[in-house]
Amino acid sequence: MKILQINKFLRKAGPFAGVCIFLFSMCMSSCNDFLDQVPDNRTDLNSPEQISKLLVNGYSTANHALISELSGDNFVDNNSPDSNGNRYNLPVFELMDNEIFAWEDVVSGERQDSPHYLWEDYYRCIAVANHALRRIYELEKEGRTSEVSAQKGEALLIRAFNHFNLVNIFAQAFRSDALNKATPGIPYITEPEKTVIVIQERLSLAEVYEKIEKDLLEGLPLIDDRNYKVPKYHFNKQAAHAFAARFYLFKRDYEKVIEHANLALGQDASLYMKDWSPSLPTYNSFVYWTIDELSRSNFLLIPTHSRFMRRYSESYRYTCNREAVKATIFGQGPSWMVYSYHPCFVGKLYVSGKQQHGIWCPNSGEVFEFTDKVAGIGYPHIIRKEFTAEETLLCRAEAWVHLKEPDKALADLEIWNKARQNLPIPILAFTLGHDNINAFYSRYAEKDVVKPLNTEKIDSSWQVDEEQTLMLYCVLHFRRIETIFEGNRWFDIKRYGIEIEHKIGRDRVEYLKWDDPRRAIQLPAEVIVSGILPNNREAQEKSTPEVIKSEDNFLEEME
C-alpha cells in the first residue's frame, strides 16, 4: 500500500524535520557537479508538485487513541472486582498503560502510542508544514501565488490541525475567556527551526486557539480537491469544513459549527451516512469496509503507526468491558430499548480472548504492512477515520441543542439513528422522538450510559436547562458509540467536565473531578528538561481556587 510508506528519514528527524530537509537540500545542491539530477527532488521545492509531495509527510503517524481511551471511561481494569466481586490477573500490554489508566505521568514508554511519540510526531508534521509555507511565501514574492494556493491551504490546515491535537491532549479544555488567558496551552510554531535546540515558550490556551483559527480560516478557502490524486488522504474541502465544525464546537461558537457542518454535509446529510447493510463475515472485511476511501462517509483518512488494537483485542488488562461496554457497543439506547445492544452490531462484534475479558468491534482495526512476509515482520498501522460524516453530523446536532433548536437537533440525531437501521436482517425499529429520548435518559441519568454535565462550573454563563441536558445526553451517547476505540470520548469528558472514576486492581479507586488538573496529559520528560513549563497535575480535594492560582503562576512566567 503506497499510502502506508512512511518516510523514515522524516520520522527520525522528529520535531526538527524542517531543518533536516533544508540542510539536506543544501547538501544536495552542492553535488550538482557530480550528479545530473537530485535523487530526491522534493528537497528543492521549486514546483507546486514538489511541495505537494512534501506535504504528504505532514499527516501524523501518531495515534492518540490509546492515551485518550485509557484516560476516559470506555475502558476498565479487568483486574479490579466486578459487581459480583470477580476479578482477573491479566497481564498489561505495556507498563505505560498502567500509568495512563491511573492518570499518572508516563515515564516508562516512548514508543508508539506514548505521549512522547505524539508530541514528537505532531511537531514533526508542523515542521513539514512550516518548511512548505516558507517556500510558498518565497514563490508568492516571485509572482507565483496562483500556482501554490492549494498547497498553501493544505499546509495551513495541517499546521492548525496538529496544534489542535496537541492542545487538546496536553492542555486543559477550552473554558471561559478569562480562564483561557490564564491556562497554559502549548508552543505554537510558525517558522522552521534553524538551530538544533530551540526552547519554545507555551502560549496561553486563548492564544493557541486564536492562532489555530487564523490558520484555519486562511487555509480553508484555498483548499482545492483537484490538487489531490486520492483526496480522502488529504485535507479536501469536506474534511476541512468538518475540522472547522469540530474546532468551533470545542470553542463553543455554535453558529459557526452549523455553518461549516452544512458545508461539509450538503443539503442532505443522509446521503453521506455509512451503509450498514453489507454482511461482513471476517475481521479484514470489516476493517476495509470501515476505511474504504470510496465511502462517502469518510472525509479524511490518516495512516498511523499504532499497536493500540492489540491491547483490547486480546486478553490484556484494560479493555472495553462491564459498565463501559454497556454504555457503548453492547448496551441499550433510546431507539433500541428492546435489544440488549444495537442491532447494527449483529455479526460485527468480537471478544477479547475470552468473552468475560471484553468486547470490541474492528472500527479501528489494524492493517499490517509487511516488510518481509517470510519473516513475518513489518509495521502495524491503524487508519484513523479522522473526520467522518457521522461525527460531523453529531457536531451539528450538539450545536443545535445549545442554540435551543431541539427539533433540528432531533432531525440530525434521527439521520444517524436511521442509517444504523439499514440492515440485512429485519429488526423492530423505532423512531427517535423527544419522548423516547426523555424517557430513556431520565431513567439512566447518573448511571453508566450518562454522567452529569458540569457546564456551569466550567463557565457560569454556560447554562443548559433540563430539556437541553437530556438531548445532550443523547448526543454524547451517540458520539461515544460512533467513535469508540478512536479516543474522541476523552475530549467530550474534558469539554463537559464529566467526572469519572477508575477502579484499579484489588482496591484502588481514582476519581477525576470536573476541574482535575490531570485532565491535561503531562508533557514528555525530555520536553520538560529542555525548559518548557510542565503541567501541574497534582489532584486537589476542591481545586477551583488552587487551579486558578497555578494558572496565575503561568501568567507570571509569561510576563
C-alpha positions in Angstrom: 0.0 0.0 0.0 1.7 3.1 -1.2 -0.2 5.3 1.2 1.4 3.5 4.1 5.0 4.0 3.0 6.1 6.4 5.7 9.3 8.5 5.2 11.7 7.0 7.8 14.1 9.9 7.5 11.4 12.5 8.5 10.2 10.3 11.3 13.7 10.0 12.8 14.2 13.8 12.4 11.3 14.4 14.9 10.3 18.0 15.6 13.3 19.3 13.6 12.3 17.7 10.3 12.0 21.0 8.6 15.6 21.8 9.5 16.8 18.4 8.3 15.0 18.9 5.0 16.6 22.3 4.5 20.1 21.1 5.3 19.6 18.0 3.1 18.6 20.3 0.2 21.7 22.4 0.7 23.9 19.3 0.6 22.2 18.0 -2.5 22.6 21.4 -4.3 26.3 21.3 -3.7 26.6 18.0 -5.5 25.5 19.3 -8.9 29.0 18.9 -10.3 28.8 15.2 -9.7 25.2 14.3 -10.3 22.9 15.1 -13.2 19.8 15.3 -11.0 18.9 15.4 -7.4 17.9 11.9 -6.2 15.1 13.3 -4.0 13.7 16.3 -5.9 11.2 17.0 -3.1 14.1 18.8 -1.3 14.3 21.5 -4.0 10.7 22.6 -3.7 10.8 24.5 -7.0 7.4 23.5 -8.2 3.9 23.1 -6.7 4.2 19.3 -7.3 7.3 19.1 -5.2 5.6 21.0 -2.3 2.6 18.7 -2.6 4.9 15.7 -2.3 6.5 17.1 0.8 3.1 17.8 2.4 2.2 14.1 2.3 4.6 13.9 5.3 2.5 16.5 7.2 -0.1 13.9 8.2 0.9 12.4 11.6 1.7 8.8 12.0 0.8 9.2 15.7 -2.4 7.9 17.1 -3.9 9.4 20.3 -6.5 6.6 20.7 -4.5 4.7 23.4 -3.9 7.7 25.7 -7.5 9.0 25.2 -9.3 5.7 25.7 -7.3 4.7 28.7 -7.8 8.1 30.2 -11.6 8.1 29.6 -14.5 5.8 30.6 -14.6 3.5 27.6 -12.1 1.1 29.2 -12.0 -0.7 32.6 -9.4 -2.6 34.5 -10.3 -6.3 34.3 -8.1 -6.9 37.4 -10.5 -4.9 39.6 -13.5 -6.6 41.1 -16.7 -6.5 39.0 -20.2 -6.1 40.5 -20.1 -9.8 41.7 -16.6 -9.5 43.1 -14.9 -11.4 40.3 -11.5 -10.2 39.1 -8.8 -11.5 36.9 -5.0 -11.5 36.9 -4.3 -10.4 33.3 -1.0 -9.0 32.1 -0.6 -5.4 30.9 0.4 -5.0 27.3 3.0 -2.3 28.2 3.9 -0.7 31.5 2.9 2.8 30.4 -0.7 1.5 30.1 -0.8 1.3 33.9 0.4 4.9 34.2 -2.1 6.3 31.7 -5.1 4.5 33.2 -4.2 5.8 36.7 -3.8 9.4 35.3 -0.1 9.4 36.2 2.8 10.9 34.3 4.1 8.5 31.7 7.7 7.7 32.4 8.1 4.1 31.2 7.4 4.4 27.5 8.5 6.5 24.5 7.4 4.1 21.7 4.3 4.2 19.5 1.2 5.5 21.2 3.1 7.2 24.0 2.9 10.9 24.9 6.5 11.3 23.7 5.6 9.8 20.3 2.6 12.0 19.9 4.4 15.2 20.9 7.4 14.5 18.6 5.4 13.4 15.6 2.8 16.2 15.7 5.6 18.8 15.9 7.4 17.0 13.1 4.3 17.5 10.9 4.2 21.1 11.9 7.8 21.5 10.8 6.9 20.0 7.5 4.1 22.4 7.0 6.3 25.4 8.1 9.0 24.4 5.6 6.5 24.2 2.8 5.0 27.5 3.8 8.3 29.3 3.8 9.0 28.1 0.3 5.4 29.1 -0.7 5.9 32.6 0.6 9.1 32.9 -1.5 7.2 31.8 -4.6 4.4 34.2 -3.9 7.0 37.0 -3.9 8.1 35.8 -7.3 4.5 36.3 -8.6 3.5 32.6 -8.5 0.7 32.9 -5.9 -1.9 31.2 -8.0 0.4 28.2 -8.7 0.8 27.4 -5.0 -2.5 28.5 -3.4 -3.8 24.9 -3.0 -0.6 23.8 -1.4 -0.7 26.9 0.9 -4.2 25.9 2.0 -3.2 22.3 2.8 -0.1 23.4 4.7 -2.1 25.9 6.9 -4.7 23.2 7.6 -2.0 20.7 8.5 -0.4 23.2 10.9 -3.7 24.1 12.5 -4.9 20.6 12.9 -1.7 19.3 14.5 -1.6 22.1 17.0 -5.3 21.4 17.7 -4.5 17.8 18.6 -1.6 18.9 20.8 -3.5 21.5 22.8 -6.4 19.2 23.4 -4.1 16.4 24.6 -1.5 18.3 26.6 -3.7 21.2 28.0 -7.0 21.7 29.7 -10.2 22.0 27.7 -11.5 25.4 26.4 -13.3 27.2 29.2 -14.2 30.9 29.7 -12.3 33.8 28.1 -10.8 34.8 31.4 -9.6 31.3 32.4 -8.3 30.6 28.8 -5.9 33.5 29.1 -4.6 32.1 32.4 -4.4 28.5 31.3 -1.1 27.1 29.8 -1.5 25.9 26.2 1.3 24.7 24.0 4.1 26.2 21.9 2.6 27.3 18.5 5.4 27.0 15.9 5.0 29.1 12.7 8.6 29.2 11.5 11.0 26.4 10.5 13.6 25.9 13.2 17.1 26.9 12.2 19.1 25.6 15.3 19.3 22.1 16.8 17.9 23.1 20.2 15.1 25.6 20.5 13.3 26.3 23.7 9.7 27.3 22.8 7.5 29.0 25.3 4.0 27.8 26.0 1.3 30.3 24.9 -2.0 30.6 26.8 -4.9 28.4 25.8 -6.6 31.5 24.4 -3.6 32.4 22.2 -3.3 28.9 20.8 -7.0 28.8 19.8 -6.6 32.2 18.2 -3.7 31.0 16.1 -5.5 27.8 15.1 -8.5 29.8 14.0 -6.3 32.2 12.0 -4.6 29.3 10.1 -7.9 27.5 9.6 -9.7 30.5 8.2 -6.8 31.5 6.0 -6.2 28.0 4.6 -9.8 26.7 4.2 -10.8 28.8 1.1 -7.6 27.8 -0.6 -8.2 24.0 -0.5 -8.7 22.6 -4.0 -9.6 18.9 -4.3 -8.4 18.8 -7.8 -4.8 19.0 -6.4 -5.1 15.5 -4.9 -4.8 12.1 -6.6 -6.5 10.5 -3.5 -8.5 13.3 -1.8 -9.6 11.2 1.2 -5.9 11.1 2.4 -5.6 14.9 2.3 -7.4 17.9 3.7 -10.1 18.0 1.0 -13.0 20.6 1.2 -15.3 18.3 3.2 -12.6 17.4 5.6 -11.5 21.0 6.1 -15.1 22.1 6.9 -15.5 19.1 9.2 -12.4 20.2 11.1 -13.8 23.7 11.3 -17.1 22.3 12.7 -15.2 20.3 15.4 -12.9 23.3 16.2 -15.9 25.7 16.7 -17.7 23.0 18.7 -14.8 22.9 21.2 -14.6 26.7 21.1 -18.4 26.8 21.8 -19.1 29.0 18.8 -22.2 27.1 17.8 -23.4 29.3 14.9 -20.1 28.6 13.1 -20.5 24.9 13.9 -23.7 24.9 11.9 -22.2 26.9 9.1 -19.2 24.5 8.5 -21.1 21.3 9.1 -23.7 22.4 6.5 -20.8 23.0 4.0 -19.4 19.5 4.8 -22.7 17.6 4.7 -24.6 19.5 1.9 -28.3 19.6 1.5 -29.0 16.0 2.6 -26.7 14.6 5.2 -28.3 11.2 5.0 -26.5 10.7 1.6 -23.2 10.6 3.5 -24.1 8.1 6.2 -22.3 4.8 6.1 -24.3 1.9 4.7 -24.6 -0.8 7.4 -26.3 -3.3 5.2 -23.3 -5.3 4.0 -22.6 -8.6 5.7 -19.0 -8.6 7.0 -18.0 -12.1 7.8 -14.3 -11.6 8.6 -12.2 -9.2 10.6 -10.4 -7.9 7.5 -13.6 -7.3 5.6 -14.9 -5.2 8.5 -11.6 -3.2 8.6 -11.5 -2.4 4.9 -15.2 -1.6 4.8 -14.6 0.9 7.6 -11.6 2.7 6.0 -12.9 2.5 2.4 -11.7 5.6 0.6 -14.6 5.4 -1.8 -17.2 5.6 1.1 -18.9 9.0 1.1 -18.9 8.7 4.9 -15.2 9.1 5.2 -13.9 12.6 4.8 -10.3 12.3 5.9 -8.2 9.1 6.5 -4.8 9.2 8.2 -2.5 6.2 8.3 -0.8 5.9 11.8 1.7 3.6 13.4 -0.1 2.1 16.3 -0.4 -1.2 18.3 -3.5 0.0 20.1 -5.8 -2.6 18.8 -3.7 -5.5 20.2 -4.4 -4.2 23.7 -8.1 -4.6 23.5 -8.5 -7.5 21.0 -6.6 -10.0 23.2 -6.7 -11.0 26.8 -5.0 -8.0 28.4 -5.7 -6.0 31.5 -7.5 -2.9 30.1 -10.5 -3.5 27.7 -14.0 -2.3 26.9 -15.9 -4.3 29.4 -18.5 -4.2 32.2 -20.1 -0.8 32.6 -18.1 0.6 29.7 -19.3 -1.8 27.1 -22.9 -1.5 28.4 -22.7 2.3 27.7 -21.3 1.8 24.2 -21.4 -1.1 21.8 -23.2 -3.7 24.0 -26.0 -1.7 25.6 -29.4 -0.3 25.1 -30.3 3.1 23.6 -33.4 5.3 23.2 -34.5 3.7 19.9 -33.3 0.1 20.6 -34.6 -0.4 24.1 -36.0 -3.8 23.2 -32.5 -5.1 22.3 -29.5 -5.7 24.6 -27.4 -3.9 22.0 -27.9 -2.0 18.8 -28.8 -4.5 16.0 -26.3 -2.8 13.6 -23.6 -4.7 15.5 -25.0 -8.1 14.8 -22.1 -10.2 13.4 -19.7 -7.3 13.9 -18.6 -7.8 17.5 -15.6 -9.8 18.7 -14.5 -10.9 22.1 -11.1 -10.1 23.8 -9.5 -13.5 24.2 -12.4 -14.7 26.4 -15.8 -13.0 26.4 -15.5 -12.1 30.1 -12.5 -10.0 29.3 -14.3 -7.6 27.0 -15.9 -6.9 23.6 -14.8 -4.9 20.6 -15.6 -4.1 17.0 -12.9 -3.5 14.4 -13.8 0.1 13.5 -10.2 0.9 14.3 -8.7 -2.4 13.2 -5.0 -2.9 12.4 -3.7 -3.1 8.9 -0.3 -4.8 8.8 2.3 -3.7 6.3 4.8 -6.5 5.7 8.4 -5.6 5.0 9.3 -9.3 5.0 6.5 -11.7 4.5 8.7 -14.8 5.0 10.0 -13.5 8.4 6.5 -12.1 9.2 7.8 -8.7 10.2 6.6 -5.2 9.3 4.7 -2.2 10.6 1.3 -2.3 12.4 -0.9 0.5 11.1 -4.3 1.9 12.1 -6.0 4.1 9.5 -7.7 6.8 11.5 -11.1 7.9 10.2 -10.2 11.4 11.4 -13.3 13.1 10.0 -16.5 11.4 9.0 -20.0 12.5 8.0 -21.4 10.9 11.2 -19.2 12.7 13.6 -19.7 16.0 11.8 -23.5 15.4 11.9 -23.3 14.9 15.6 -21.3 18.1 16.0 -24.1 19.9 14.3 -26.8 18.2 16.5 -24.9 19.3 19.6 -24.7 22.8 18.3 -28.5 22.8 17.6 -29.1 21.8 21.2 -27.1 24.7 22.6 -28.9 27.1 20.2 -32.2 25.8 21.7 -33.4 24.3 18.4 -34.4 20.8 19.7 -36.4 19.8 16.6 -33.4 20.5 14.4 -31.1 18.6 16.8 -33.6 15.7 16.8 -33.7 15.7 13.0 -29.9 15.2 12.9 -30.0 12.5 15.5 -32.7 10.7 13.6 -30.5 10.7 10.5 -27.8 8.9 12.5 -30.3 6.6 14.0 -32.0 5.5 10.7 -28.6 4.9 9.0 -27.9 2.3 11.6 -31.2 0.6 11.0 -30.4 -0.1 7.4 -29.5 -3.8 8.0 -29.6 -7.1 6.0 -32.0 -8.6 8.6 -35.4 -7.2 9.6 -35.5 -5.5 13.0 -38.1 -3.9 15.2 -37.1 -0.3 14.5 -38.2 2.7 16.5 -38.0 6.4 15.6 -36.1 8.7 17.8 -38.7 11.0 19.2 -38.4 13.5 22.1 -40.5 11.2 24.2 -38.1 8.3 23.7 -35.1 10.5 24.5 -36.6 11.9 27.6 -37.8 8.6 28.9 -34.6 6.7 28.3 -32.1 9.3 29.6 -34.2 10.2 32.6 -34.2 6.5 33.5 -30.4 6.2 33.0 -29.4 9.6 34.4 -26.3 9.4 36.6 -25.7 5.7 35.6 -23.4 4.0 33.2 -24.8 5.4 30.0 -24.8 9.1 31.0 -23.0 11.1 33.6 -23.8 14.6 34.9 -22.5 17.6 32.9 -20.7 20.4 34.7 -21.2 23.2 32.3 -22.0 26.0 34.8 -18.9 25.0 36.9 -16.8 25.3 33.8 -18.3 28.7 32.8 -21.0 30.4 34.8 -22.5 31.7 31.6 -22.7 28.2 30.0 -26.1 27.1 31.3 -28.3 24.3 29.9 -31.9 23.6 31.0 -33.4 20.1 31.7 -34.6 19.6 28.1 -31.2 20.5 26.7 -29.5 18.2 29.2 -31.4 15.2 28.1 -30.8 16.0 24.5 -27.1 16.4 25.2 -27.0 13.0 26.9 -28.3 11.5 23.7 -25.8 13.4 21.5 -22.9 12.4 23.7 -24.1 8.8 23.9 -24.2 8.6 20.1 -20.8 10.3 19.8 -19.4 7.7 22.3 -20.8 4.8 20.2 -19.7 6.4 16.9 -16.1 7.0 18.0 -15.5 4.0 20.2 -11.8 2.9 20.1 -10.8 6.2 18.4 -10.3 8.3 21.5 -12.7 11.2 20.9 -14.8 10.4 24.0 -11.9 11.7 26.2 -12.3 15.2 24.7 -16.1 15.2 25.4 -15.3 14.3 29.0 -12.9 17.2 29.2 -15.2 19.7 27.4 -18.2 19.0 29.7 -16.3 18.4 32.9 -17.7 14.9 33.2 -16.5 13.2 36.4 -15.4 9.6 36.1 -13.6 7.0 38.3 -11.1 4.3 37.5 -11.1 1.2 39.7 -7.6 -0.1 39.7 -6.5 -3.6 40.9 -8.0 -5.1 44.0 -9.0 -2.0 46.0 -7.6 1.2 44.5 -10.1 3.8 43.1 -9.0 7.1 41.4 -11.6 9.9 40.9 -11.3 12.5 38.2 -13.2 15.7 39.2 -14.6 18.2 36.7 -11.6 20.5 37.2 -8.9 17.9 37.9 -5.5 19.1 36.6 -4.8 15.6 35.5 -7.1 16.1 32.6 -4.1 17.6 30.8 -1.6 14.9 29.9 1.9 15.6 31.2 4.5 16.8 28.7 7.2 14.3 27.8 10.1 14.3 30.2 12.7 15.5 27.7 10.5 18.4 26.8 10.3 19.5 30.4 14.1 19.1 30.8 14.6 21.3 27.8 13.0 24.2 29.8 9.3 24.1 28.8 6.9 24.6 31.6 5.3 21.3 32.7 1.7 20.7 33.6 0.7 21.0 37.2 -1.1 17.7 37.6 -1.5 17.4 41.4 -5.1 16.4 42.2 -6.9 18.8 44.6 -9.7 18.0 47.0 -11.5 21.1 46.0 -9.4 22.5 43.3 -11.1 25.6 41.7 -9.1 28.2 43.7 -5.9 26.2 43.5 -6.2 25.7 39.8 -6.7 29.4 39.2 -3.7 30.1 41.5 -1.5 27.8 39.5 -2.6 29.5 36.3 -1.6 32.8 37.8 1.9 31.4 38.2 1.8 30.7 34.5 0.8 34.3 33.7 3.8 35.5 35.9 6.1 33.3 33.8 4.7 34.7 30.6 5.4 38.2 31.8 
